[in-house]
Amino acid sequence: MTASIPPLRRRARSVSAEVAAHLEGLITSGELRAGDRLPPERELAAGLSVSRSSLRQAMFELESKQLIERRQGRGSTVTENPRRAGDLAGGLADLDIELGHATELRDLVEPRIAELAALRAVESNLLSLDDVLARSSDSLSPAESLRLDIEFHTLLARAAQNPLLVTLCTMTTDWTRRTRALSHRTRHARALSIDGHHRIYAAVAAHNGPGAAAAMEQHLRDVREVSRPRR
């Protein structure tokens, strides 16, 4: 069954980057799932009101990021996790991981992800991150705020252009979900988290690797502080 693609929100940027960011966001949020088949390119271009050449450039970028697989005569399909990443996830999934260990892993991995994202992010990555920030607000419900938080960190990992880092980010998200939920329980906590995301994004957009790593380290410290159990 061919997936349904929602309309594209146009901005004054490269059209192919906008299309790539739009589709990558749908994949990251789970609206497009592994195995979903995209509409034929002619139909997809018409549905998004873009030229076929712009769409082809976007599809080439998504293929290079290993987010879709394109086959002659079969169209484009959203991919599964790369094999090596899948093996890593499967190998660790059965371990009895304590929350403290997962948090420590996050402290080690996420600053490096932010640094690599700053060095490797392309325009579509920045558009996707900017879109999440535009939808983030301290007035959202804790559940919606947490969902966008996870989407931001996942997109940041994708911007680092390393599928294994995406897998690590996904696993640490699963292991720390209850603690992360605490960082969205109050309006102040949500505002603090969003402010951290803005500082990370600013460094990534400026291609400032050390600045992005430092912003992530500060963000994780802030999140831990507001996630401490109430007494």
Backbone torsions as a table, in degrees:
resi	resn	phi	psi	omega
1	MET	NA	133.6	-178.7
2	THR	-79.3	134.5	-177.6
3	ALA	-70.1	150.9	175.0
4	SER	-92.1	128.6	-177.1
5	ILE	-107.6	120.1	179.2
6	PRO	-67.5	163.6	-177.7
7	PRO	-60.5	155.0	179.4
8	LEU	-91.0	130.2	175.4
9	ARG	-87.4	110.9	-172.9
10	ARG	-81.6	139.5	174.8
11	ARG	-134.4	164.2	-174.8
12	ALA	-78.5	66.9	179.0
13	ARG	-136.2	-176.7	173.7
14	SER	-58.2	129.0	-176.7
15	VAL	-63.2	-44.6	-178.9
16	SER	-63.4	-37.2	177.8
17	ALA	-66.2	-38.9	178.1
18	GLU	-63.0	-42.7	179.8
19	VAL	-65.4	-45.6	179.5
20	ALA	-60.8	-43.7	179.6
21	ALA	-63.8	-40.9	-179.5
22	HIS	-61.6	-48.5	-177.7
23	LEU	-71.4	-37.4	177.4
24	GLU	-64.1	-38.3	177.1
25	GLY	-62.5	-39.4	178.6
26	LEU	-66.1	-36.3	178.4
27	ILE	-69.9	-44.4	-178.2
28	THR	-64.8	-39.3	-178.4
29	SER	-77.0	-11.6	179.7
30	GLY	92.4	-0.2	176.2
31	GLU	-66.3	-32.8	169.8
32	LEU	-109.4	125.0	-175.2
33	ARG	-108.8	161.9	176.8
34	ALA	-54.8	130.7	-179.0
35	GLY	96.5	-17.0	177.4
36	ASP	-64.5	136.3	178.4
37	ARG	-98.0	128.2	179.0
38	LEU	-76.2	154.3	176.9
39	PRO	-60.0	158.3	174.9
40	PRO	-54.1	149.4	-172.9
41	GLU	-58.0	-40.4	179.5
42	ARG	-61.2	-44.5	-179.3
43	GLU	-68.2	-41.5	-178.8
44	LEU	-66.0	-41.4	178.7
45	ALA	-62.6	-42.1	179.3
46	ALA	-66.1	-40.2	-179.2
47	GLY	-66.0	-30.8	180.0
48	LEU	-95.0	-2.2	179.6
49	SER	58.4	46.0	176.4
50	VAL	-129.5	164.6	178.5
51	SER	-74.9	157.7	179.4
52	ARG	-66.8	-31.8	179.0
53	SER	-66.5	-40.7	177.0
54	SER	-65.0	-41.0	179.1
55	LEU	-63.4	-42.9	-179.6
56	ARG	-61.4	-40.7	177.0
57	GLN	-60.5	-42.7	179.5
58	ALA	-64.9	-41.4	-179.0
59	MET	-66.3	-37.3	176.8
60	PHE	-62.0	-41.1	179.1
61	GLU	-65.0	-44.3	179.7
62	LEU	-64.2	-36.0	177.6
63	GLU	-67.1	-40.0	179.5
64	SER	-66.2	-27.7	176.3
65	LYS	-84.7	0.5	179.5
66	GLN	64.0	30.8	177.7
67	LEU	-92.1	-25.8	177.1
68	ILE	-134.2	160.1	174.5
69	GLU	-121.3	129.0	-178.6
70	ARG	-112.6	128.7	178.8
71	ARG	-132.8	136.0	-179.8
72	GLN	-59.2	126.8	177.7
73	GLY	84.8	-12.2	-178.9
74	ARG	-117.8	-7.3	177.8
75	GLY	79.8	-157.9	-175.0
76	SER	-113.8	136.8	-177.1
77	THR	-129.9	139.4	175.7
78	VAL	-66.5	132.0	-172.7
79	THR	-85.6	160.1	168.1
80	GLU	-76.1	171.5	171.6
81	ASN	-57.9	143.1	176.0
82	PRO	-53.9	150.4	-173.5
83	ARG	-55.7	-46.5	-178.1
84	ARG	-63.5	-39.6	178.6
85	ALA	-66.8	-39.9	178.7
86	GLY	-63.7	-39.3	178.1
87	ASP	-63.1	-40.9	179.4
88	LEU	-62.7	-45.8	-179.8
89	ALA	-61.9	-44.1	-179.0
90	GLY	-65.7	-36.8	-178.5
91	GLY	-68.1	-30.1	-177.3
92	LEU	-96.5	-16.4	-171.3
93	ALA	-62.0	-30.7	-175.6
94	ASP	-87.2	-5.3	-179.6
95	LEU	-72.5	148.4	176.7
96	ASP	-85.2	87.4	-175.4
97	ILE	-88.6	122.1	175.6
98	GLU	-79.9	150.7	-177.1
99	LEU	-57.5	-39.9	179.8
100	GLY	-61.2	-37.1	178.5
101	HIS	-67.4	-41.7	179.6
102	ALA	-65.0	-39.4	178.1
103	THR	-65.0	-39.4	178.0
104	GLU	-64.1	-40.7	177.7
105	LEU	-62.8	-40.6	178.9
106	ARG	-62.3	-40.5	178.8
107	ASP	-62.5	-33.2	-179.8
108	LEU	-78.1	-40.2	-170.1
109	VAL	-86.7	-44.3	-169.4
110	GLU	-67.2	-36.4	174.3
111	PRO	-61.1	-37.1	177.7
112	ARG	-67.4	-38.8	176.2
113	ILE	-59.0	-47.3	-179.5
114	ALA	-61.1	-40.8	179.9
115	GLU	-63.7	-46.1	179.5
116	LEU	-66.9	-36.3	177.4
117	ALA	-60.8	-41.1	178.8
118	ALA	-63.1	-33.1	-177.7
119	LEU	-84.1	-26.3	-169.9
120	ARG	-117.2	-11.9	-174.8
121	ALA	-60.6	136.3	173.5
122	VAL	-103.9	176.1	-172.0
123	GLU	-58.0	-39.0	-178.9
124	SER	-64.4	-35.9	176.5
125	ASN	-62.1	-43.9	-179.9
126	LEU	-65.2	-38.2	178.2
127	LEU	-63.1	-42.7	-179.9
128	SER	-63.4	-44.5	179.3
129	LEU	-64.6	-42.5	180.0
130	ASP	-62.7	-36.6	179.8
131	ASP	-65.0	-41.0	177.8
132	VAL	-63.5	-43.1	179.1
133	LEU	-62.6	-37.5	179.8
134	ALA	-64.9	-28.1	179.9
135	ARG	-91.1	-6.4	-177.5
136	SER	-88.2	141.5	179.8
137	SER	-160.5	146.9	178.2
138	ASP	-72.1	-8.3	178.2
139	SER	-86.6	-5.2	178.6
140	LEU	-70.7	163.6	174.7
141	SER	-68.8	154.8	177.5
142	PRO	-54.3	-40.1	-178.3
143	ALA	-65.7	-44.2	-179.8
144	GLU	-69.5	-38.1	177.8
145	SER	-62.9	-41.9	177.7
146	LEU	-64.4	-40.6	-179.6
147	ARG	-60.7	-44.2	179.8
148	LEU	-70.5	-32.3	175.3
149	ASP	-59.5	-49.3	179.7
150	ILE	-63.5	-40.3	178.9
151	GLU	-62.4	-41.1	179.8
152	PHE	-61.3	-48.4	-177.7
153	HIS	-67.0	-34.6	177.7
154	THR	-67.5	-43.6	177.8
155	LEU	-64.1	-35.8	177.6
156	LEU	-63.5	-41.9	178.0
157	ALA	-64.2	-39.1	177.3
158	ARG	-63.9	-35.9	-179.9
159	ALA	-66.1	-21.4	177.2
160	ALA	-73.9	-10.2	173.6
161	GLN	61.5	37.1	176.6
162	ASN	-137.6	109.2	-174.9
163	PRO	-61.9	-28.5	178.5
164	LEU	-67.8	-34.7	177.3
165	LEU	-68.6	-34.1	175.4
166	VAL	-61.9	-42.0	179.2
167	THR	-64.5	-44.8	178.0
168	LEU	-60.9	-41.6	178.9
169	CYS	-62.3	-42.3	179.8
170	THR	-63.9	-42.8	-178.9
171	MET	-67.3	-44.4	179.4
172	THR	-66.1	-30.8	175.1
173	THR	-62.2	-46.0	180.0
174	ASP	-62.9	-42.2	-175.9
175	TRP	-72.7	-26.3	-176.1
176	THR	-110.7	15.2	-173.2
177	ARG	-59.0	-42.8	-178.2
178	ARG	-64.4	-41.6	178.5
179	THR	-67.7	-40.8	180.0
180	ARG	-63.1	-33.5	179.3
181	ALA	-61.5	-31.6	179.2
182	LEU	-65.9	-26.8	-179.7
183	SER	-79.3	4.6	177.5
184	HIS	-126.0	11.1	-173.0
185	ARG	-76.1	-25.0	179.5
186	THR	-121.7	161.0	178.9
187	ARG	-63.5	-39.2	178.3
188	HIS	-61.6	-43.0	-179.6
189	ALA	-64.7	-40.9	179.3
190	ARG	-64.9	-41.9	179.5
191	ALA	-62.5	-39.2	-180.0
192	LEU	-65.6	-41.8	179.3
193	SER	-64.5	-44.5	-179.1
194	ILE	-65.2	-39.7	177.3
195	ASP	-60.4	-39.9	176.7
196	GLY	-62.1	-41.3	177.7
197	HIS	-62.3	-40.4	179.3
198	HIS	-63.6	-39.4	-179.9
199	ARG	-68.3	-38.9	176.5
200	ILE	-63.9	-46.8	-179.0
201	TYR	-60.3	-42.2	-179.0
202	ALA	-59.2	-41.2	179.3
203	ALA	-70.1	-39.5	178.6
204	VAL	-65.1	-44.0	179.9
205	ALA	-63.7	-29.4	178.3
206	ALA	-86.6	1.0	-178.2
207	HIS	55.6	40.3	179.3
208	ASN	-101.9	91.8	-176.2
209	GLY	-59.4	-55.2	179.0
210	PRO	-60.2	-37.2	178.5
211	GLY	-65.4	-38.2	178.5
212	ALA	-67.2	-41.2	178.2
213	ALA	-62.9	-43.5	179.7
214	ALA	-65.0	-40.4	178.9
215	ALA	-63.8	-38.1	178.4
216	MET	-68.3	-42.1	178.7
217	GLU	-59.4	-42.7	178.3
218	GLN	-66.1	-40.4	179.1
219	HIS	-60.0	-44.3	-179.6
220	LEU	-66.9	-36.2	175.8
221	ARG	-64.3	-44.0	179.0
222	ASP	-61.2	-43.8	-178.5
223	VAL	-63.5	-42.4	178.2
224	ARG	-61.1	-40.0	-177.2
225	GLU	-63.3	-45.1	-177.5
226	VAL	-80.5	-10.0	-179.8
227	SER	-92.5	-2.9	-179.6
228	ARG	-62.2	136.5	179.7
229	PRO	-57.5	141.0	177.7
230	ARG	-73.0	144.4	179.0
231	ARG	-104.3	NA	NA
